[in-house]
Amino acid sequence: MAKRVLITGASGLLGRAIYREFLKDNSWETLGLAFSRVKENLKKVDITDENQVKEVISTFKPSVIIHSAAERRPDVVENNPTGTQQLNIQATEHICQAAKSIGAWVLYISTDYVFDGTSPPYNEDAKPNPLNKYGQSKLEGEKITLGASSENSVLRVPILYGDIEYLSESAVTILFENILAGKESIASDYEIKYPTHCGDIAYTIRQLADKRLQIPEKVCGVFHWTSNEKMTKYLMSVAMASAFSLDTKNIIPDKNPSKGAPRPYDTHLSCEKMEALVSGRRTLFSDGIKSVLEPYVKK
Ligand SMILES: NC(=O)c1ccc[n+]([C@@H]2O[C@H](COP(=O)([O-])OP(=O)(O)OC[C@H]3O[C@@H](n4cnc5c(N)ncnc54)[C@H](OP(=O)(O)O)[C@@H]3O)[C@@H](O)[C@H]2O)c1
C-alpha cells in the first residue's frame, strides 16, 4: 500500500509536530492541511466543508489520515456549541466518509477528557464519561470514527506542550508568561496532569502508521499515549521556573478545583496496547520544557 499520509490541523500545536515527523521520513509522501495559518507547504482546506474534504482526499488518495484538527479549548467549546459541532463532529464525519470511499485508515486524535477522572488509570476499554462539552464533542468524534469503519483508530492524549509559536499556544507554556515577567501567578495545585511532549506523540504515531501498513489487523480501535510524570499546573510552573533558575516565590498554589468548564481530577491513561506494538518515546518534562522555552528566555 502507498505510504501517503494526510494530516489535518498540521498548523496546530500537535499537528505541526506530526507533520514534521512524517516529513523527516522520506518513505512517506506527506500532505498537511491548515485553515488560517497556511505556511510550510500546507494546503488550505476548510474541513467543515464536505466538498473541500472530498476533493482533497480523492485527489491525494492517502492510505493514512491523521485527523488532528479540532477546537480543543474547553472554555471556548462551552460558549460555541455550533462551531464545535461543525469542527469537532461534522468535519470528522466528512473525513471518515471520504476516507471510507478510498479505503484509507483514519487515526482520530482524542483526549483524556473523555474520562471523568475519578478512577485512574484508564485502559483503552474503560468507559468514557466526559464532564464537559469539549470532552463530549471529542467522544462524539471517536464514535463517528470507529463507527465509520471497525479498522479505524482513536489515539487519546493528555495535556500537551511542544514547539510553540507563542507562549499562550499551549496550556502548559502559558503558565510561563507571568513567571518570565516576574509577576505573581496563581497556578492550580488540584487537578493531576501528565504533560506530554508533542514530539513524543508524533514519533509514536509515525511508528503506529508504519505498523498499520505492515500488520493492519493489529492496528485498529483505541490507543493511548502519555508521559507518566504526575504534575499539577503548580508543579509544572515550579519546574519551568527552576529550569531557568527563576524565582518561584511568586508562584502561588491554588488548592481548589479549576474554574470554568469542569475538569476531570486525574485521567492517567494506561498505554499497554500501544506499548505492545511500538517503542514509543517519553521525554522528561524537565528536558522537554527547557528546550521549548529557551528561545523565549533568551529574547
Ligand atoms: N493541546 C492539547 O493540550 C491537547 C490535549 C489533548 C488532546 N488534544 C487534541 O489534539 C488535537 C490537536 O490539538 P492542537 O493542540 O494541535 O490544536 P490547535 O493547536 O488548536 O490546532 C487546531 C488546528 O485545527 C485547524 N482548524 C481549525 N479550524 C479548521 C477548519 N475549519 N478547517 C481546517 N482546519 C481547521 C487549525 O488550523 P489553522 O490554525 O491553520 O486555522 C489548527 O491547525 C485535537 O484533536 C485536540 O482535541 C490536544
The ligand as a Tripos MOL2 file, in Angstrom:
@<TRIPOS>MOLECULE
LIG
   48    52     1     0     0
SMALL
NO_CHARGES

@<TRIPOS>ATOM
      1 N1         -3.3600   20.7710   23.0270 N.am      1 LIG1
      2 C1         -3.6480   19.9120   23.9830 C.2       1 LIG1
      3 O1         -3.2280   20.0820   25.1620 O.2       1 LIG1
      4 C2         -4.4680   18.6840   23.6790 C.ar      1 LIG1
      5 C3         -4.7260   17.7700   24.7090 C.ar      1 LIG1
      6 C4         -5.4530   16.6060   24.4290 C.ar      1 LIG1
      7 C5         -5.9230   16.3820   23.1350 C.ar      1 LIG1
      8 N2         -5.6870   17.3020   22.1640 N.ar      1 LIG1
      9 C6         -6.2130   17.0250   20.8240 C.3       1 LIG1
     10 O2         -5.1370   17.0940   19.9240 O.3       1 LIG1
     11 C7         -5.5850   17.5730   18.6540 C.3       1 LIG1
     12 C8         -4.6850   18.7040   18.1990 C.3       1 LIG1
     13 O3         -4.7960   19.7820   19.1140 O.3       1 LIG1
     14 P1         -3.8490   21.0500   18.9900 P.3       1 LIG1
     15 O4         -3.4440   21.4100   20.3580 O.co2     1 LIG1
     16 O5         -2.8090   20.8320   17.9510 O.co2     1 LIG1
     17 O6         -4.9060   22.1440   18.4570 O.3       1 LIG1
     18 P2         -4.5970   23.6020   17.9140 P.3       1 LIG1
     19 O7         -3.1830   23.9850   18.1650 O.co2     1 LIG1
     20 O8         -5.6770   24.4780   18.4550 O.co2     1 LIG1
     21 O9         -4.7890   23.4620   16.3480 O.3       1 LIG1
     22 C9         -6.0580   23.3230   15.7880 C.3       1 LIG1
     23 C10        -5.8850   23.0220   14.3130 C.3       1 LIG1
     24 O10        -7.1880   22.9000   13.7220 O.3       1 LIG1
     25 C11        -7.1590   23.6310   12.4930 C.3       1 LIG1
     26 N3         -8.5060   24.0820   12.1170 N.ar      1 LIG1
     27 C12        -9.3400   24.8730   12.8340 C.ar      1 LIG1
     28 N4        -10.4710   25.1020   12.1280 N.ar      1 LIG1
     29 C13       -10.3270   24.4590   10.9380 C.ar      1 LIG1
     30 C14       -11.1390   24.3290    9.7740 C.ar      1 LIG1
     31 N5        -12.3610   24.8950    9.6870 N.pl3     1 LIG1
     32 N6        -10.6680   23.6070    8.7240 N.ar      1 LIG1
     33 C15        -9.4490   23.0370    8.7950 C.ar      1 LIG1
     34 N7         -8.6490   23.0940    9.8650 N.ar      1 LIG1
     35 C16        -9.0710   23.8110   10.9270 C.ar      1 LIG1
     36 C17        -6.2530   24.8090   12.7850 C.3       1 LIG1
     37 O11        -5.8330   25.3800   11.5620 O.3       1 LIG1
     38 P3         -5.3320   26.9420   11.4880 P.3       1 LIG1
     39 O12        -4.5990   27.2200   12.7550 O.co2     1 LIG1
     40 O13        -4.4830   26.9640   10.2570 O.co2     1 LIG1
     41 O14        -6.5790   27.7540   11.3590 O.co2     1 LIG1
     42 C18        -5.1370   24.1120   13.5530 C.3       1 LIG1
     43 O15        -4.2270   23.5080   12.6750 O.3       1 LIG1
     44 C19        -7.0460   17.9570   18.8320 C.3       1 LIG1
     45 O16        -7.8450   16.9460   18.2870 O.3       1 LIG1
     46 C20        -7.2320   18.0450   20.3360 C.3       1 LIG1
     47 O17        -8.5460   17.7210   20.7170 O.3       1 LIG1
     48 C21        -4.9640   18.4400   22.3860 C.ar      1 LIG1
@<TRIPOS>BOND
     1     1     2 1
     2     2     3 2
     3     2     4 1
     4     4     5 ar
     5     4    48 ar
     6     5     6 ar
     7     6     7 ar
     8     7     8 ar
     9     8     9 1
    10     8    48 ar
    11     9    10 1
    12     9    46 1
    13    10    11 1
    14    11    12 1
    15    11    44 1
    16    12    13 1
    17    13    14 1
    18    14    15 2
    19    14    16 1
    20    14    17 1
    21    17    18 1
    22    18    19 2
    23    18    20 1
    24    18    21 1
    25    21    22 1
    26    22    23 1
    27    23    24 1
    28    23    42 1
    29    24    25 1
    30    25    26 1
    31    25    36 1
    32    26    27 ar
    33    26    35 ar
    34    27    28 ar
    35    28    29 ar
    36    29    30 ar
    37    29    35 ar
    38    30    31 1
    39    30    32 ar
    40    32    33 ar
    41    33    34 ar
    42    34    35 ar
    43    36    37 1
    44    36    42 1
    45    37    38 1
    46    38    39 2
    47    38    40 1
    48    38    41 1
    49    42    43 1
    50    44    45 1
    51    44    46 1
    52    46    47 1
@<TRIPOS>SUBSTRUCTURE
     1 LIG1         1 GROUP 0 **** ****
